Structure formats: C-alpha cells, structure tokens
Amino acid sequence: MYIGVDLGSTNLKAALYDADLNCIAQKGAPVEYIRQGEFIEFDAKKYLDSLVAILGELMKEHPCQVKQIALTGQAESLICLDAEGTPVHNAISWMDERSGEECAILEQQFSAAQCHRITGQQAVLPTWPATKILWLQRNKPEVFNKVATYMLLKDYIVYGLTGKMLSDMSIATFSFYFDIYGKRYWKEMLDAIGISESQLPPLTEPCTVAGAVTPAVAAATGLSAETRVNIGTLDHFAGMIGTGNTAPGGMTLSTGTTMVLTAMADGTPDPDWDMALHYGFLPDTYIMLPVMESGGVCLDWFRRTCMNNLDYDTLNAELLKAPEAGLLFLPYLVGTNAPEFDREASGVFFGLRQEHTNIQMAKAVMEGVCFVLRKNVEDILSKGTKISSIVATGGGAKSPVWCQLQANITGLPVEVPAVTEAGCLGAAMIAAWNEGQYKTLEAAAKDVKMVRRYEPEKSELIEKKYEKFCKLYQAALEIARM
C-alpha cells in the first residue's frame, strides 16, 4: 500500500492506494490562516500535527502495511527553525505579499536577465521566499537572528516525519536562491538576503526517499516503523505524473481559479528563453510552467456579478444552445498573465449590444480565457517542444463546453483523465515506482486512464476571433498607457 500526501494551500489531503493504485480512502483537513492585510501566515507545527492526525485516521480505519508515503504540494511557503528545529515564527504563506519593498531592493542589485539565467524566473515577486527572508532581516531582526534553518513547507514536513533535513530541488526552484542549471544554492543571492548556505537544508533530487518515519510518528499514526517517506515533488509536477505526462510531448492543463500549463522541455533549454523555467521532477529535466491568473476566476466573477451564481450544470446546458454572438472578452481581471506579463492589462468586453444575453457573454468569457491559453501553447511550441495533446484537470475539466472550446481554439486534442484531481495519485505513482513496481515513471504513466477525448474543430470564425482578440489586447494596452 502507498499513501500520497498533497500539502495544499486550501486543504491538506492524504490518500491511501493499493498496489494497483486504486484509491482506497482519502482524508483531509482545511488549512487555517492568520491574515492581516498583506500578511498571510499559518502555524507550521499545527500543519504538521494535522497531517499526523490524518495519517492516524487512515491507519485506524484501514489498518495495512504502508510501504511508502510520497509527498507533493505547494512550494514557496517559508518555515523558520531555531537550532533545536522548532519554528520561531509563523510559517509565511506563498500568498503573503509583505515583501514588495524587498523586491525593489533585489531588482536594483540583480538584473532581470541575470535572475532568469540562474533561477529560471522572469520577475522578482513577493511570492519568493528570498524576498521574505530579506523582509525578516529588515523588519524582525529578533526573529532573523534566531533562525538556524530556513525551510520550505514540504521540506519541513519531511523533517517532521523523518527527522531528516533535505530540500527537494523541484521545490527549491521556487525559492529564488536556487541555481536551476548548477543545481546549487545561488551564493550571491544568499549574500544579498543575509544568510549562508549552512542555514539551508542539503539539496537532493526530487522523488527520492528521505528515510523512515520516526518512532514518534509511527506510534502516533499506527504506521510501521519501516514505512519510508519519499520527498516527492511540486503539486503541479505530481499532477503531470498523475495524468501520464512524464516526458516531452505531453501537456497538462489545470483550470481552477488560475490556469496553469505544465510541459517538460525537450533537453536542456536555452537559459535566455523568455519563459518561466523550473527544475523538473526527474534529474536534469526542466519544466515550462506558465501561470495564467485569468483562469476560472473570470467565469466565477461573471457568474457572481451577472448570473446570480447560476450553477455550472445549467450554465453548460445553456451554453450549448447559445447562438454565436461575435463578442470578445479580454480576461485580464487580475492584471499580469503569461506570456506577456503586462501590468496595465485589464478586462474588456468588445462588441457588446443590447440583444446580447448573459449566456452569450459567459461564452465570450470562456473563449477569452481559451485565447490566453492558446497564446501560452504557442509560446511553448515556439521553443521547439512538440505537443501532441492537452490533458485537462481541475474544475474546468468537468465542463464539456470548456474542454471543447480549449480543443477548438488551441487546435490540440483535449483529454480528460479518470482522476482529474491528480496530485495524490501522482505522489502514489512516485512511491510505487520507487519501490520497484514500475521500472520508470513513463511505464507507470501508461496505466493512467483517459475517459474522454475532445478533438479540435477548427474554423475560420475561430481564427478571425483570435486575430481580433490579439489586436484588441494591443489596442487596450495602448489606451491604458496613455
């Protein structure tokens, strides 16, 4: 038996799988935050205790021999430990935006080109732990001076379960102090934020075993003392594995509040590529991961403000009957989006007339999100990576209308896997592979089942609308910049 753990931002989940990777049971718990303006924190020890409790519940209800627990989850949340390994400050969430001034300071010290060539990241953002550490140095020296080790959340959970301090490189890639090509910490950035490499866990490849659970964890959960903990990989990367996307040529699309594309680069990419790059879940691989904040949030906004929160089943049924309206929508309700990252971008309806219905407007919203998806697909294809199909996950995968639009607009088939929430499954597949059940992750990926495939229906109308969409985007930017 295997357990896949997803260290989520909203919910913490653990799922028990049998040797055939059938899900036997799943348990979860919500994550509680301490919010004050831009500050978003949580209790790291409480998060760990919650996971231990969930594992205990699984074992109590389904007593069995678990060979391995594999972890996946969020990347950038920062944990500060003292010399005894005890948190000296609340965990600072990746969503926390306190470090805007520190971003500006680092931008003055390092050029955007230099940062991209080393970290793979295209911008200095408050999301990155490096900026939060600099904030602590400048604003909470009493905490900064106590910190013996800085960890990211998944690495802290590994420490809590096994007592081993290790940093998974597919997570370290989101720290802004990791050299993704040299596979080492970036010393100049560490100097800039005032810490040393000795304050960071040793680096290790993703999907490797950290060690067995501690006697205390075994006693608290009912797990065998021989149960091993696999450090796993990032949630989006585990989602790739759980949807069978383990080699160049595949693309996984997660459509939730945001829209995220993941595709493995074919070989070592050019460091000067104008795209966010991350160290992958297999040694010496790299993942392209454009994030489009204008995803499901746009449709949620429209349903809330113009449709009285119409349920999705009714909306999908009405969309199938809606005639073509010729409407265009720029879905930039939350500012910057890949691939352009234009801060001035905003939402726009174009071509709106009194005869248009809110159903037709909702379809324009969905099409607009798909046009942004196409821009990013074309950006990935321009880097020489060939894509045969898109595997859809998340809430958007449940909508046949949205899946068909994605296929029509990108020109690629869209497939829906049997398991659309693929993070825990991907983690369990990592564990099964590591235990020798599969020779490779690609072999494990062949067992992933698809339940539906949407073939693209290309049309001249779609091509004209996409051309107009791109021109409208540029015109709207010009007006915004006046």
N, C-alpha and C positions, 0 to 999 in steps of 0.2 A: 504494500500500500504506500501511497505517496500523499503528501499534503502540499498544496500550492497556496501561498500566502500573498495577498495583494495589500500592500501598505498604502491604502488610498488616502486622498485628501478629505473626502466626504465620509467614506465608510472604510473600516478595516475589515478584511474578509479572509477566511481560511476555508479551503475546500478539500475534502478527502476523496482520493481517487483510488480505484482498484488497479490491478496490473494491466488491464486493458484500457486504462484511462477513462473509465466511466465514472462520473461524479456520483459518489455515494451520499454525501451530505455536505452542507455548507453552513457556516455560522458567520455572523458579522456583528459589528458594533459601530455606532456613529462616532465620529471624531469631534471632540468638544474644543472650541477655540476661545481664547481670551482676546477680545477685539477692542481696540481703542483707536479710532481714526485709521491712520495708515499702518498701525501696529497690529499684527495678527500673530499670535503665539499659541502654543499648547504645551501641556505638561508631558515631557518626553517619557518620564518614568511611568506615568499613568497610561500612556500609549502602549508601552511595553507590557505592563501588567494586564491591560485589556487583551492583548494578543495571547498571553499565557492563559488567561481565563477562557478565551475562545478555544484554544487548543485542548484545554482540560474538558470543556463541554463536548467537543468532538470525540475525545477518547472515552469519556464516560458513556456516551450514547452508542458509540461504535467501537468497542474495545478491539484492537487489532495490532499487528506488528507493523509499524510505520518505518520503512527503511530510510526515507529521506524527506526532509522538508526543504522546499525551494522557495525563495523569496523574490518578489517583484514589487514595484510600487514607485512612488514619487521620488524625485531626485534631490531637489535643492534645499529642502528644509534643514536648518543648521542646528546642531547639538553642541553644547559647550560643556566639557567634563573637567573636573579637577584631577589631581594626581591619584585619587582613590577611585576614579571612574564614575564619580557621582555628578549629575548635572548641577551646574552652578547658576543656571539661568534657564528660563523657559525656552523651549525649542522655538526658533524663529521660522515661521512658515515661509515657503516659497512665494506665497501670495502677498506677504508683507512688503510694503513699499516705502519704508522709512529711509532708505539709503540713497535718495535722489542726489543729495549734495555730494556724497561719496562717489557716485557715478561720474559726476562732473570732474571731480578731483582726478580720478583714474583716467578719464578721457584726455586730460591735459598731460598726463605722464606717458600714455601709450597711444599710438595712432591706431585708428580703426583697422588699417591693413595689418599692422603688427599683431593685434589681438586676434584677428581672423586667421592669420597664418599659424598661430600657435594653438589657440583654443578651438578654432572652428566656428566661433560665434561671431555674429555680424554686428553686434551692438553691446555697449556696456549697459546693463539693466539692473534695476533693484532686485530682480529675481535671484541674481547670482550670489552665492554665499560669500565670495570675496568682498563684495560691497558691504555686506552685513558685518563682517569681521572688522572692516575699517570703521564702520559706524560705532561698533563697540569700543574700539580704541579711542575714538574721538569723543564719545558721549558717555560711556560707562567704564572708565579705567579701572574701577574697583572690581568689575567682573572680568575685564580683559586681562588683568594681571593675575587672576586666579586660574585661568584656563591652561590646563596641561595638554588637552587634546581637543581638536575640532573634528567633528564627525558629521556626515550627512545621515539622514534618518535611517536608511536601510542598513548602513554600516553599524549604526548604534544598535539596531535590533539584532544583527549578527553578534555583536559584542554581548548583548544582554542574554542571548540564548546559549552562547558557546564560551564566552569569556575571551574570545579572540578578537584582536583589533586588526581589521583589514578594510581596505577600500576598493570596491569594485570599480574598475576603470570605465565601465559604461555608465556609472553614476558620477564618478569623478569628472567626466567630460562636461558636466553641468556646473562645475564649481567656479569656473573662470580662473582657476590657478593650476590647471592640468594641461600639459602639452600632449595633444592627441596623437602627434606623429612620433615624438620622442618617448612616449609612454612614461613620463616622469612629471613631477611637480615643476611648475614654472617658477624658478627661483626669483626672477626679477619682480614678479607679481607678489610673491610671498614677502619680499623685502618692502614692497610698496604698502602692503597692508599690515606690516609689523609683526609677522610671525615667522617661525622657522619650520623646516621640514620635519623636525623632531616632534612638532605638535600635531602632525597629521598621521593617520594610520598608513602602514605599508600598503603599496598598491598590489593588486592581484587581478588576474584575468577574470572576466565575468563567468558565470556558470560553473564555478569551482567550489569544492567543499571546503568550508572553513573549519569544521570539526564536529564532534558530537555535542549533544546538548549537555549542559552542566547537570550534576546530580540534583541541584536545587530545582532546575526546570523540569527534570524527569519526575521528581517527586510531586511537583505542583500540578503536572499535566497528566500523569499516567503514561507518558511516553517511555519507551525503553531507553536506558542509558546509552544504548548503541545507536539510537536514531541520530543521523547526521544532518547537518544544516548546510544547504547549498546557498551560496551568496547570491545566485541568480542574476537578474539584470533589471533594467528600467521597465516600467509598466508598458510603455508603448512597444518596446522591443519584445517583451514576453507576449504581447498581443500579436506581433508579427509571427512569432513561433506558433502560437495557438491558432493562427489562421493559415498555417502552412507556408508562410512567406519566410524562407530561411536562406535564400540565395538570390543573386542578382536576377532581375527579370520579374520579380513579384512586387506588388504594391499593396499596402494595407491602408485603408481609409477608416478613420474613426470619426463619426459625426455625432457630436454631442453638443454641449454648449459652445465649444470650439470645434474646429475641424482640423484634424492632424493627418498628414500623409507620412508614411514611412516606406523607404525603399533602400535596399542595400546597393551601394556604389559598386560598379564593376572594376575591381582593382583598387589601387591607391589613388585617391582623387588628387587633382591639382589643388594645392593649398590656396591658390588665388581664385578658385571658383567663387562666384558671387552667390553663395548659398550656405545656409547653416549646415555644418557637418559635425557628427558625433562619433566617438569610438564605439564600435559595434559590439554585439553580444558574442561574437566569435573572435578569436585572436586575429589582430591585424586586419579587421574589416571596418568599414565606415558606413554610417547610416545617414542618408539625407532625410531631414525631418522638418519640413516647412509647417509652421503652425499658422492657421487662419482663424483669428479670433472671431471673424464674422461667419460663424457656423450656425448651429441650431439656435443660438441666441437671437438671431434675426427673426426666425419664424416664431419663437416664443414671444418676442416683443410684439410682433404683429397680431398674434392670436390674443394676447393680453389686452392690447390697446384698441383693436379694431374688430375683434371677432368674439368678444365676451368669453374668452378661453374655450372656444369650440374644441371638442375632443378630437384627437388625431384620426380616429376611425371615420368619423363623419366628414372631417376635412378631406381625407384621402378619397372618399366616395364622391364628394362634390367636385374635387379637382379633376377626376376622370371625366366628368360631364361638362366641364367649363370650356367654352369656345376660346380660340386664340384671340388675344386682346391686343397684341402689339406693344405691350407695356415693357418698360425696362426698369430695373431697380439696382442701384449701387448699394451693396450690403455692408457698407463700412460704418456700422453704427458704433463700433468701439475702436475707431482710429486705425492704427497701423496694422497691416497684414502682409504676410509673404505673398508674392515675391518682392513687392515694391517698397514696403515699409514707409509709406508716405504719411506723416503725422497730420497733414491737412485733410486727408480723405474723410468723407462723411457720407451719410446715407442720402440717396436721392431717388424719388420716383420720377420717371420721364415718360411723357405721352399720355398722362392721366386725363380722362374726360368723364363727363357726368354719367355716361352709360356704363362705365366700368363697375363691376361688383367687387366686394371684398374677397371673394373666392379667386377672381382673376388677379387681384393684387397679391394674394397669398402665393399664387403660382409664379408671379413675377419675382417675389422674394426668393422662392426656392430656385428659380432659374438663375438669379443673380449670384446666389451662393455657389451654384454649379459653375458659373462662368469664372469665378475666382478659383475654384478647383481646377478648371481647365488651364488657367494661367500657370498654376503651380505644376501640373502634369507636364505641360510643355516646357517649363523651366528644367524639370528633371530630365526629360528626354533630350533637351539641348546639351546636356552634359555627357551624352554618349551612352546613357543607361537605357537599355531596351526594356519596355514594359509590355507584357502580354495580356494582363488583365488587372482589375482592381478588386480586392476583397473588402467588402463593406462590413463594418462593425459599429457598435454603439446604437443609440436610439434611431439614427437615420436609416439603419439597415432594416428596420421594421416597416418602413414605408415603401411599398412598391412604386408609388409615384416618384418619390425622390430617387430611388435606385435607377429607375428607367431614365429619368432626366440626367442623372450622372453619366450613364452609359451614352445617351444620345449626344450630350454636349462634349464629353471628352473623346468620344469615338472609340472607347475601350469597353470590352465586356465587363460587367459588374457582377461579382459572385457573392452570395451570402452563405456563410458557413452555418453548420448546425448549431454551433455555440458562438453567439455573437459577442458575449462578454468573455473575451479570450485570455485575460490576464492570468487568472489562476490556472487555467488549462495549460497555458504556455509554460508556467512555472513547473507544473507537474510533469510536462514533457521533458523539461530540462533535467528533473530528478530521474526520470526513467532512463533517459539517455546516459546520464552519469553513472547509473547503476548497471549499465551494460545491456539494458533491454533493447536498445537500438544502437547500431554501430555509429550512426551520425544523426544530427538533428534533421537533415534532409530526409533520412529514412523515416524518422518519427513524423515528419510533416506529411508524408504520403498517406497517413491514416486520418488526416483531417478531412471531414466530410462536408461537402457543399450541398445545400438544399435547394438553391435556386440560382439561375444564371440569367442576367438581362443582357441581351445582345443590343449593340448600338443601332439606332435607326437614324442614320444621318439624313439631313435635309438641307435644302438651300435656305429655308427660313431660319434654321438654327445658325447657319454660318453668317447670314446677314445680321441677325440679332447679336451675335458675338462680336462682329466687326463694329456695330453701333455701340455696344457696351464698352468696348475698348476706347472708342473715340469720346464717348460720354465721360468716361473716367478722366481722360486727359483734359477735357473741357472744364469739368467740375473742379479739377485741381487748379487750373489757371485762374478761375474765378475766386477760389479760396485764397489764392496767394496775392490777389490784387490789394 
